[in-house]
Amino acid sequence: MSSGTTGLAWFKSSYSGTQGDDCVEVAIAEQGVHVRDSKDVGRPAFLVGREVWSRFAGFVADA
């Protein structure tokens, strides 16, 4: 994990199950939204802009 993501408050969706399903975790930061694989948190996270994340979340909510 990159040092830029240490100390972030990571969370999963309230829709995520506890069965170990495929899921992502997100952490909101000033520079954007960090996204990582919840089953392999040692892999590098990626960063998306807040506006892009908002459009993505809106798209998913409408699906």
C-alpha positions, 0 to 999 in steps of 0.5 A, a space after each residue: 500500500 502506498 504511504 499516501 493511503 496510510 491513516 485513511 478511514 477505509 469503509 465498505 458499503 453497507 450493502 456489502 455482505 460478510 461472506 467474503 464476497 468481492 468488494 471494494 473499500 473506499 476512503 475519502 480524502 481531500 484530493 479525491 476518493 481512494 479505492 482498494 480491494 477489500 480482500 487484498 488491502 496490500 495491493 495499491 489503491 487508486 484515486 479518483 476525483 470526487 466529481 468522477 466518484 459522485 457520477 459513478 455512485 449516482 450511476 450505480 444507484 440508478 441501476 
